[in-house]
Amino acid sequence: MTFAVDGAPPSGSVDILIDGHRVWSTTPTDPDVYGRIRLHWPAALVPYMKGRATISVQDSGTGETIAGAVGQIGRSTSPLVVANDQGHWLAVNKWQRMGTSFEGDDSGIRGRLLTRSKVLVDQLEHLGYVACITGGTLLGAVRLGDILANDDDIDLSVLLTNSHPSDLSLDSYRLEDQLGDLGYIVVRHSNAHLQVTFLHDNGEIDCYVDIFSAFFRSDEEFCQPFHVRSNVPRTSITPVGSRELGGVSFPVPAVPEDWLASCYGPNWETPDPSFRFATPPATRRRFDSWFGSQDMNRVYWEEAHGRAADRRRAGGDALHVAELARLLPVGAPVVDLGCGSGINTEAIAAQGRDVIGVDYSFRALALARGSIAPDTVDLRYLNLYDRRRMLEFGAELVQSGRVWHVNLGQVLAGLTREGRENVFLLLRMVLREGAVAVATFDTSYAAWRYSADNPETWHLPVDWLRAEAGRQKLSVEIASTSSRRTKHGRRRTATVVLRLAAPSAQGKKDN
């Protein structure tokens, strides 16, 4: 995209609008010798850029229109609409992904979120926590007294008294349990970041509140993962004050300006919708090592299932389900790990089996619940990256007294090694009395469309699987091999059976 500038070029960020809706904010380079500024559409936005629209460029700070024209992109003459399947306008967020924001939603979400957040803050204070609004929410309160239009949630922090990562992790799990006891749905991002998620009646996400752990490593070193680690004195954080946010009073740090400077830099007062976090490597290493990540690729799968308004578009795997039926005893109960939109789950239940289907995508579970007959499948939220919850689930299965088999249809290759380790720990717990897990996965590398950010392009060689599963005393037997055509190219696949290794085999391996 190229536009000409008459007079002085913009000094800060600019907003790109499609038919009056902001879809992207960026800080442009200087004009060329002809007064033209060239912008390259971000990768996340490119798939939407087809059709006719009025495209305009505005100064983010003043709202002044810098350039604009009616144009057509590509061959389509249909209106160019940057929206999701629910009709909400999307914009490129600070993570360079497409996301909704308050400016693109007129469903009343802002009011609902303010009300729910106020209740949540009051409950946190009743539990004894020092809670404050933080992040972009605090920025909006200080700048405008309201939520920023380009924001999409409310951010809270809880100031914890511990300073060691292990103690802080235990504090986070304790808080998660307390929130669960209050009836909240809690998504764990890391051992220092929780997300309270509110759902519509159909099970899809309505809105959410992020809760970040804040703590002092010393009197001068203040930390708040994922980004803040700086010299902020305790007197800048406590005792807390209050600010209005959309007409509702919320607690804020004692000197909110100090916190904002530590997070957004000295120019935090200047509006910049194109802002992106540049976390120092030393800070990132510490926080990643201390608190990990249990939210790997969840947003990707929410978006992927969000694009499949008709669940049948998500596809099933009839060959895998048939292989499962051949390998398992008639009527044996099955846990479908990573059930997605439930196509395979429903087919397994149709074999006359009790089935528990679990996934960490709310959109996928909503699709499954909307399509599978009620009371035929037990569908649950479970994050395979959250070892604590996985082990709790495994204990529940063992305590049921039943012999549970496990289905893993196109799951293992799309997990990181840490995620697979959690799966193998679960299998080691529950595969008793001849029970097996049946897994199908891609074994070949999708070289021509591989992306580290797209787990559907990942692969898992069988020898990797044997090595990883073997560490949890699991044997791997190849049941069949095949290939399949995907949007990322033709992939070789394997279907394997995992079971607890015989004691003699375990002994040989240990020796």
FIDO-191578 format. One record per residue (C-alpha): chain; x negated, y, z. Coordinates in pm, 1 decimal. Each point is the difference from the previous one (the first is absolute). Example, Ala and Ser with C-alpha at 12.3 -4.5 7.8 and 13.67 -1.06 7.14 Angstrom:
BEGIN
SITE_chaine_u_v_w
SITE_A_-1230.0_-450.0_780.0
SITE_A_-137.0_344.0_-66.0
//
This chain:
BEGIN
SITE_chaine_u_v_w
SITE_A_0.0_0.0_0.0
SITE_A_-137.0_339.5_-101.0
SITE_A_133.2_343.9_88.6
SITE_A_-125.8_351.2_-62.1
SITE_A_-54.9_258.4_270.4
SITE_A_59.1_371.1_-51.7
SITE_A_-199.8_203.2_246.3
SITE_A_-162.1_-145.1_310.5
SITE_A_9.9_-381.3_27.3
SITE_A_168.0_-161.2_303.3
SITE_A_-223.8_13.6_305.6
SITE_A_141.0_-308.8_169.6
SITE_A_225.1_-292.9_-73.1
SITE_A_277.7_-2.3_-259.0
SITE_A_324.8_-195.7_-14.7
SITE_A_109.5_-181.9_-315.5
SITE_A_378.7_-5.0_-34.6
SITE_A_221.5_-211.9_-224.5
SITE_A_338.4_167.3_-49.0
SITE_A_-55.3_190.9_322.6
SITE_A_-112.2_-298.8_208.3
SITE_A_-356.7_-7.7_130.3
SITE_A_-170.5_-321.2_-110.3
SITE_A_-365.6_79.4_63.0
SITE_A_-223.6_255.1_168.7
SITE_A_-364.6_46.0_-82.8
SITE_A_-283.7_249.6_15.0
SITE_A_-98.4_79.3_-360.0
SITE_A_-345.0_65.8_-135.3
SITE_A_-95.7_339.2_-139.6
SITE_A_140.2_94.2_-343.2
SITE_A_-211.5_-57.7_-309.1
SITE_A_-123.7_287.0_-218.3
SITE_A_344.2_20.2_-163.2
SITE_A_180.8_37.7_332.4
SITE_A_135.6_-354.7_-5.2
SITE_A_17.3_-238.9_294.2
SITE_A_12.2_-372.0_-69.9
SITE_A_159.2_-242.7_246.5
SITE_A_-5.6_-377.5_-24.0
SITE_A_317.5_-174.0_114.9
SITE_A_-70.4_-221.5_303.2
SITE_A_23.9_-372.2_-71.8
SITE_A_300.4_-48.1_230.2
SITE_A_201.9_259.9_-193.4
SITE_A_-82.8_-115.2_-353.8
SITE_A_265.0_-278.0_-25.8
SITE_A_276.4_256.2_57.5
SITE_A_-120.6_254.3_-255.8
SITE_A_220.5_-90.3_-295.1
SITE_A_278.5_219.8_-137.2
SITE_A_109.5_363.7_-16.1
SITE_A_-15.3_247.5_286.8
SITE_A_-84.0_351.5_104.9
SITE_A_-351.3_-17.4_140.1
SITE_A_-122.6_292.4_207.1
SITE_A_-302.4_92.0_209.3
SITE_A_40.0_202.0_319.6
SITE_A_-238.5_147.7_251.9
SITE_A_41.5_-216.8_312.3
SITE_A_-41.7_295.0_233.6
SITE_A_217.6_265.0_-165.0
SITE_A_239.1_-208.4_-208.8
SITE_A_-81.1_220.8_-299.2
SITE_A_40.8_-173.1_-337.1
SITE_A_-333.0_-6.5_-183.9
SITE_A_107.5_-185.5_-314.4
SITE_A_293.3_-198.2_-130.8
SITE_A_150.4_-153.8_-311.3
SITE_A_263.2_-244.0_-121.6
SITE_A_-176.0_-297.7_-148.6
SITE_A_11.4_-365.4_-89.7
SITE_A_-249.2_-261.3_113.4
SITE_A_-17.8_-313.3_-209.8
SITE_A_267.8_-108.3_-246.9
SITE_A_294.8_-11.6_237.6
SITE_A_251.4_283.8_-24.7
SITE_A_175.0_-101.0_323.2
SITE_A_-32.1_224.1_306.5
SITE_A_-327.9_-46.5_182.6
SITE_A_89.2_-101.7_355.9
SITE_A_-254.4_-69.2_272.1
SITE_A_220.9_-189.5_245.2
SITE_A_33.0_-339.1_163.5
SITE_A_279.6_-252.4_-49.4
SITE_A_199.8_170.2_275.5
SITE_A_-5.2_331.3_-190.0
SITE_A_-238.0_180.9_236.7
SITE_A_-254.4_224.6_-166.8
SITE_A_-360.6_-107.6_43.6
SITE_A_-326.2_190.1_26.0
SITE_A_-365.4_-96.2_21.0
SITE_A_-84.8_-7.2_370.5
SITE_A_-331.4_51.9_178.6
SITE_A_-81.9_-368.7_-51.3
SITE_A_35.8_48.2_-377.5
SITE_A_307.9_-222.8_-7.3
SITE_A_354.2_83.7_-100.6
SITE_A_221.0_66.1_299.7
SITE_A_315.5_175.2_108.8
SITE_A_-3.6_322.4_197.0
SITE_A_254.8_218.1_174.6
SITE_A_12.7_239.0_-295.8
SITE_A_117.3_-282.9_-225.1
SITE_A_273.5_-135.7_227.0
SITE_A_334.8_161.4_79.4
SITE_A_140.8_-295.8_195.8
SITE_A_-36.2_167.2_340.4
SITE_A_-312.8_-193.9_86.2
SITE_A_-169.8_304.4_154.3
SITE_A_271.4_41.9_262.7
SITE_A_13.7_-371.3_77.4
SITE_A_-375.4_-13.3_42.3
SITE_A_-11.9_302.7_229.8
SITE_A_273.5_-144.4_221.1
SITE_A_-158.4_-343.9_16.5
SITE_A_-346.8_141.5_64.0
SITE_A_122.4_214.5_288.0
SITE_A_159.6_-304.5_162.5
SITE_A_-319.7_-197.2_-55.3
SITE_A_-217.9_270.9_155.9
SITE_A_228.0_17.3_304.1
SITE_A_-24.0_-377.7_39.0
SITE_A_-379.2_5.4_-30.1
SITE_A_-19.8_265.6_269.2
SITE_A_233.0_-206.3_220.4
SITE_A_-241.3_-292.3_-42.6
SITE_A_-280.2_223.3_128.4
SITE_A_-171.6_91.0_-326.9
SITE_A_-131.3_344.9_-90.7
SITE_A_157.8_33.3_-344.4
SITE_A_-35.1_282.0_-254.6
SITE_A_85.8_68.0_-358.8
SITE_A_-314.7_-19.3_-210.5
SITE_A_-132.1_-3.7_-355.6
SITE_A_214.3_156.1_-269.5
SITE_A_289.1_30.0_244.1
SITE_A_-205.1_222.5_230.3
SITE_A_-120.8_194.6_-302.4
SITE_A_360.5_69.1_-100.7
SITE_A_99.0_101.9_352.2
SITE_A_-285.7_250.2_32.6
SITE_A_23.9_140.2_-352.9
SITE_A_374.9_1.4_-57.8
SITE_A_179.9_-125.2_307.6
SITE_A_132.8_-278.9_-222.4
SITE_A_-97.9_-319.4_-178.9
SITE_A_-216.4_57.4_-306.8
SITE_A_197.8_-50.4_-319.6
SITE_A_-265.1_-228.6_-147.1
SITE_A_-14.4_-222.7_309.7
SITE_A_181.1_-332.4_28.1
SITE_A_-0.9_-93.8_368.6
SITE_A_-62.2_124.6_352.5
SITE_A_-335.6_-55.9_167.9
SITE_A_-40.0_-47.8_375.2
SITE_A_-301.7_-66.4_217.9
SITE_A_-26.7_-154.7_344.1
SITE_A_-299.8_102.0_211.4
SITE_A_-143.5_-310.6_166.1
SITE_A_-226.6_4.4_304.5
SITE_A_-228.4_-285.0_-108.1
SITE_A_-301.6_50.5_-225.0
SITE_A_-126.1_-349.3_-86.7
SITE_A_138.8_-143.8_-327.6
SITE_A_104.6_-327.5_165.4
SITE_A_196.4_179.1_271.0
SITE_A_153.3_233.9_-256.2
SITE_A_108.9_-297.2_-211.2
SITE_A_169.5_-156.3_301.5
SITE_A_168.7_334.6_67.4
SITE_A_131.6_0.6_-356.7
SITE_A_143.1_-350.7_30.6
SITE_A_159.5_94.0_331.3
SITE_A_162.0_301.7_-165.0
SITE_A_121.6_-216.2_-287.6
SITE_A_167.3_-237.8_244.5
SITE_A_160.6_288.2_188.5
SITE_A_138.9_146.2_-321.3
SITE_A_128.9_-341.3_-101.0
SITE_A_176.4_-32.2_335.3
SITE_A_172.2_332.4_-78.3
SITE_A_135.6_-152.5_-320.2
SITE_A_-236.3_162.6_-248.2
SITE_A_-141.9_-167.9_-309.8
SITE_A_-375.8_48.1_25.1
SITE_A_-246.7_-42.3_-286.2
SITE_A_-363.9_-30.8_100.3
SITE_A_-248.7_179.8_-224.7
SITE_A_-299.8_-50.0_228.2
SITE_A_-83.0_-35.5_367.3
SITE_A_30.3_378.9_24.0
SITE_A_291.5_68.8_-234.5
SITE_A_361.1_-112.5_33.1
SITE_A_295.6_91.6_-215.6
SITE_A_357.1_3.8_129.4
SITE_A_217.8_-82.2_-299.9
SITE_A_368.8_78.8_-35.2
SITE_A_200.7_-204.9_-249.3
SITE_A_320.2_51.3_-193.4
SITE_A_281.4_-248.3_56.4
SITE_A_-117.5_-195.8_-306.0
SITE_A_-345.7_-47.1_153.4
SITE_A_-188.3_249.9_-214.6
SITE_A_-220.1_268.5_154.6
SITE_A_172.0_327.3_87.3
SITE_A_-281.1_185.6_178.8
SITE_A_-283.6_-56.6_242.4
SITE_A_-208.0_157.3_275.5
SITE_A_-374.0_-58.8_25.8
SITE_A_-152.2_-29.2_347.8
SITE_A_-377.3_44.8_23.9
SITE_A_-213.9_-80.9_303.4
SITE_A_-204.8_298.5_118.7
SITE_A_-282.0_-22.9_253.6
SITE_A_-319.2_159.4_125.8
SITE_A_-331.0_-183.3_-28.0
SITE_A_-148.7_273.3_218.9
SITE_A_108.4_339.1_126.2
SITE_A_-87.8_150.6_-338.6
SITE_A_52.8_-285.1_-249.8
SITE_A_367.2_-25.2_-91.1
SITE_A_115.4_-282.4_-226.9
SITE_A_324.9_-64.4_-179.0
SITE_A_-19.9_-266.8_-269.0
SITE_A_6.7_-11.8_-288.4
SITE_A_-181.3_330.7_-60.8
SITE_A_-65.8_223.2_301.3
SITE_A_-326.9_-34.6_191.3
SITE_A_-133.0_336.1_110.0
SITE_A_-101.4_226.6_286.6
SITE_A_337.9_97.5_137.8
SITE_A_7.0_73.7_375.3
SITE_A_263.4_-158.2_220.2
SITE_A_145.5_343.5_69.8
SITE_A_94.5_25.3_-368.3
SITE_A_215.2_-313.0_28.1
SITE_A_149.0_11.8_349.7
SITE_A_211.8_118.5_163.8
SITE_A_237.2_-17.7_-293.9
SITE_A_208.7_294.4_-114.8
SITE_A_304.3_8.9_-226.4
SITE_A_96.3_126.4_-346.1
SITE_A_318.9_10.2_-202.5
SITE_A_23.6_-240.6_-290.7
SITE_A_312.7_40.0_-207.7
SITE_A_183.7_143.1_299.2
SITE_A_-109.1_-279.8_235.7
SITE_A_-260.0_47.9_274.3
SITE_A_-293.6_-243.7_-9.6
SITE_A_-314.8_-29.2_213.1
SITE_A_-325.0_117.7_-161.2
SITE_A_-367.2_5.9_108.5
SITE_A_-95.2_280.2_239.0
SITE_A_-182.6_185.1_-278.2
SITE_A_150.5_-140.3_-321.1
SITE_A_-226.4_217.4_-214.2
SITE_A_-306.6_-186.9_132.2
SITE_A_150.0_-336.1_-90.0
SITE_A_99.3_121.4_-347.3
SITE_A_-350.3_133.9_-66.4
SITE_A_-151.8_-333.5_104.3
SITE_A_226.0_-186.7_-241.6
SITE_A_44.5_230.4_-298.0
SITE_A_-304.2_224.5_25.9
SITE_A_-35.1_374.6_53.8
SITE_A_237.4_86.8_-285.8
SITE_A_292.5_-193.1_145.9
SITE_A_220.4_310.6_-2.4
SITE_A_-9.4_20.0_-381.3
SITE_A_268.0_-222.1_-161.1
SITE_A_-157.0_-271.1_-214.7
SITE_A_239.5_-274.2_-117.0
SITE_A_-294.0_-156.5_-186.7
SITE_A_-187.9_-64.6_326.8
SITE_A_-172.0_-338.2_28.2
SITE_A_-177.5_-134.6_307.5
SITE_A_-377.0_-32.4_-33.4
SITE_A_-78.8_-203.3_310.3
SITE_A_-374.4_-4.2_79.3
SITE_A_-147.3_-348.1_-63.1
SITE_A_-124.7_-30.3_358.9
SITE_A_349.3_70.7_132.1
SITE_A_161.6_-242.6_-242.9
SITE_A_-247.4_-275.3_91.7
SITE_A_70.2_43.1_369.2
SITE_A_376.3_6.0_-27.4
SITE_A_13.1_-289.1_-248.3
SITE_A_-229.2_-211.9_217.9
SITE_A_175.9_89.4_324.2
SITE_A_362.1_-23.9_-109.8
SITE_A_10.0_-191.1_-329.6
SITE_A_289.0_10.6_-245.4
SITE_A_314.2_-210.5_11.6
SITE_A_183.6_185.5_-276.9
SITE_A_-194.9_-124.7_-300.3
SITE_A_194.5_51.7_-326.5
SITE_A_341.0_25.8_169.7
SITE_A_74.7_326.4_-181.4
SITE_A_-93.8_-165.6_-329.7
SITE_A_255.0_-275.5_54.3
SITE_A_268.4_244.0_113.6
SITE_A_-48.7_186.9_-326.7
SITE_A_-15.7_-318.1_-207.5
SITE_A_328.6_-128.1_139.7
SITE_A_147.6_348.3_-25.4
SITE_A_-57.2_-12.3_-375.3
SITE_A_195.7_-325.3_-22.4
SITE_A_354.1_125.8_55.6
SITE_A_124.2_-336.2_-126.3
SITE_A_-170.9_-262.4_215.3
SITE_A_-4.8_-248.2_-290.3
SITE_A_-257.3_224.3_-166.5
SITE_A_-241.2_-95.7_276.1
SITE_A_-6.8_-353.6_-139.2
SITE_A_-19.3_-335.4_170.4
SITE_A_-219.9_-304.5_-41.0
SITE_A_211.3_-300.7_-90.2
SITE_A_-305.6_-224.5_-47.9
SITE_A_-129.2_82.0_347.1
SITE_A_340.1_-61.2_160.4
SITE_A_29.4_-333.3_-182.9
SITE_A_-346.7_-99.5_120.7
SITE_A_98.7_92.8_354.3
SITE_A_309.9_-221.2_-24.4
SITE_A_-214.6_-290.8_-121.7
SITE_A_-254.3_33.2_278.8
SITE_A_226.2_56.1_302.5
SITE_A_232.2_-244.3_175.2
SITE_A_367.7_38.7_-83.5
SITE_A_164.2_260.8_222.1
SITE_A_-323.8_106.5_170.7
SITE_A_11.2_362.1_126.4
SITE_A_-223.3_256.8_-169.0
SITE_A_-154.7_334.4_89.2
SITE_A_-39.9_218.5_-310.3
SITE_A_-294.0_229.7_78.9
SITE_A_7.0_311.1_-216.6
SITE_A_348.9_-70.8_-131.3
SITE_A_28.5_325.0_-197.7
SITE_A_344.6_53.6_-148.5
SITE_A_101.4_-352.3_96.7
SITE_A_39.3_-174.7_-335.8
SITE_A_-212.8_-298.9_98.5
SITE_A_137.8_13.1_354.4
SITE_A_353.3_-40.0_-129.5
SITE_A_-103.3_-285.2_-229.9
SITE_A_-170.1_-183.4_287.7
SITE_A_310.6_39.2_217.1
SITE_A_206.5_-143.7_-287.2
SITE_A_-197.6_-323.6_44.8
SITE_A_188.8_-47.1_326.0
SITE_A_-267.3_141.9_228.9
SITE_A_-0.9_242.8_290.8
SITE_A_-219.9_288.5_-112.0
SITE_A_-158.3_296.9_176.7
SITE_A_-115.7_264.5_-247.7
SITE_A_-240.8_270.0_120.9
SITE_A_-150.9_305.3_-166.8
SITE_A_-135.8_343.0_94.6
SITE_A_179.5_190.0_-277.0
SITE_A_331.7_140.8_121.2
SITE_A_105.0_54.3_-360.4
SITE_A_-67.4_-365.8_-81.7
SITE_A_198.3_-118.8_302.0
SITE_A_287.6_233.0_-92.4
SITE_A_5.8_-148.0_-351.2
SITE_A_-0.5_-349.9_145.7
SITE_A_281.6_72.8_245.4
SITE_A_204.0_160.6_-275.2
SITE_A_-26.6_-305.2_-223.2
SITE_A_-14.3_-307.9_220.5
SITE_A_324.5_-130.2_145.8
SITE_A_31.2_92.2_369.2
SITE_A_-112.2_-256.6_258.7
SITE_A_-184.0_-216.4_-254.9
SITE_A_-348.7_138.2_72.6
SITE_A_-155.0_160.2_309.5
SITE_A_-174.1_312.2_-136.3
SITE_A_-243.0_188.5_224.1
SITE_A_-256.2_277.7_-3.8
SITE_A_-349.7_-136.2_63.7
SITE_A_-334.4_151.1_-91.4
SITE_A_-252.7_-267.9_-95.4
SITE_A_-281.1_244.7_83.4
SITE_A_117.1_39.3_360.8
SITE_A_-168.9_-292.8_174.6
SITE_A_180.7_53.2_326.6
SITE_A_343.4_-25.9_-161.6
SITE_A_-109.6_-291.5_-217.2
SITE_A_-114.0_-197.9_303.5
SITE_A_323.5_84.3_183.4
SITE_A_194.5_-128.8_-300.1
SITE_A_-210.2_-316.0_-6.9
SITE_A_67.2_-59.4_369.0
SITE_A_373.7_40.1_-64.4
SITE_A_-12.2_-263.2_-275.2
SITE_A_-192.2_-244.6_218.6
SITE_A_235.6_53.2_293.5
SITE_A_300.7_-72.4_-221.5
SITE_A_-100.2_-367.3_3.9
SITE_A_55.9_-34.4_-374.9
SITE_A_-256.4_-95.9_-263.0
SITE_A_-29.0_309.5_-219.0
SITE_A_-153.7_-2.8_-345.8
SITE_A_-126.9_322.5_-157.0
SITE_A_47.2_148.8_-345.4
SITE_A_-260.3_240.1_-141.3
SITE_A_115.6_94.5_-348.6
SITE_A_-241.9_247.7_-164.3
SITE_A_-105.3_139.8_337.3
SITE_A_-354.7_-105.5_86.2
SITE_A_-180.7_165.5_-291.8
SITE_A_167.5_332.0_80.5
SITE_A_-128.4_4.9_358.0
SITE_A_-337.5_117.3_122.6
SITE_A_-220.8_-251.9_176.6
SITE_A_123.5_133.4_335.1
SITE_A_360.4_-56.9_-102.8
SITE_A_-70.7_-354.8_-116.3
SITE_A_-177.8_-74.4_327.3
SITE_A_318.3_89.6_187.7
SITE_A_198.3_-232.6_-227.0
SITE_A_-242.9_-285.7_60.8
SITE_A_15.4_57.1_375.9
SITE_A_378.1_-28.3_-21.3
SITE_A_-25.1_-318.7_-207.1
SITE_A_-240.9_-150.7_251.1
SITE_A_262.0_60.8_269.3
SITE_A_309.6_-131.9_-177.0
SITE_A_-109.6_-274.5_-242.4
SITE_A_66.5_-294.3_226.7
SITE_A_126.2_-354.2_-57.5
SITE_A_-80.9_-3.7_-370.2
SITE_A_130.6_347.7_-79.5
SITE_A_-159.4_174.7_-297.4
SITE_A_-25.8_340.5_-160.8
SITE_A_45.9_27.2_-376.2
SITE_A_-170.3_294.4_-167.7
SITE_A_-13.3_118.8_-360.5
SITE_A_-243.0_276.8_-91.6
SITE_A_-198.6_147.9_-287.1
SITE_A_-351.9_-137.7_-24.0
SITE_A_-126.8_208.4_-293.2
SITE_A_-119.3_358.5_-0.2
SITE_A_227.4_248.1_-180.6
SITE_A_-302.0_179.9_-139.7
SITE_A_168.7_218.8_-256.3
SITE_A_249.0_149.3_244.5
SITE_A_-158.2_-63.4_338.8
SITE_A_53.2_270.2_260.9
SITE_A_-117.8_-6.6_359.0
SITE_A_319.4_189.1_90.2
SITE_A_229.7_-255.1_-166.7
SITE_A_17.7_-336.0_181.7
SITE_A_188.9_-151.7_-294.3
SITE_A_-328.0_8.6_-194.4
SITE_A_-202.3_-180.2_267.3
SITE_A_-99.4_-365.4_-17.5
SITE_A_-110.0_-278.7_235.3
SITE_A_-237.5_-274.1_-120.2
SITE_A_78.5_-339.6_149.1
SITE_A_-348.2_-32.0_151.8
SITE_A_55.1_328.3_187.3
SITE_A_327.2_-137.3_132.8
SITE_A_-163.5_-323.8_113.5
SITE_A_-273.4_186.9_185.2
SITE_A_240.2_240.0_173.6
SITE_A_263.5_-261.5_86.1
SITE_A_-266.8_-244.7_114.5
SITE_A_-103.6_237.1_276.0
SITE_A_344.6_-57.5_151.3
SITE_A_-22.1_-381.4_-40.5
SITE_A_226.6_-4.0_-306.2
SITE_A_-52.2_-222.1_-301.9
SITE_A_87.8_107.6_-354.6
SITE_A_127.3_-240.6_-265.3
SITE_A_74.9_115.1_-354.9
SITE_A_349.1_-112.4_-102.1
SITE_A_1.4_153.8_-348.8
SITE_A_-153.7_270.1_-217.2
SITE_A_161.8_210.3_-267.2
SITE_A_5.6_351.0_-144.2
SITE_A_251.2_280.2_-11.1
SITE_A_53.6_316.3_-198.9
SITE_A_7.9_319.2_207.2
SITE_A_2.3_370.7_-77.4
SITE_A_-368.9_-8.0_87.1
SITE_A_-81.5_-272.3_-251.0
SITE_A_6.8_-379.0_0.2
SITE_A_-112.8_-146.2_330.9
SITE_A_-109.8_-349.8_95.8
SITE_A_180.3_-129.7_308.1
SITE_A_-30.7_-281.7_249.6
SITE_A_254.1_-158.2_230.9
SITE_A_-159.5_-151.0_308.4
SITE_A_106.4_-182.0_313.6
SITE_A_-150.3_110.4_330.0
SITE_A_17.8_-222.9_306.0
SITE_A_-186.5_-49.4_323.6
SITE_A_-315.7_-192.7_-76.8
SITE_A_-19.9_-349.1_143.5
SITE_A_-196.5_-12.7_328.6
SITE_A_-278.4_-202.7_-162.8
SITE_A_-37.0_258.9_-275.3
SITE_A_-5.4_277.6_257.8
SITE_A_-269.2_-181.2_194.4
SITE_A_-218.9_-42.6_-306.9
SITE_A_34.9_369.2_-82.2
SITE_A_-80.7_100.7_358.0
SITE_A_-309.6_-220.7_-7.0
//
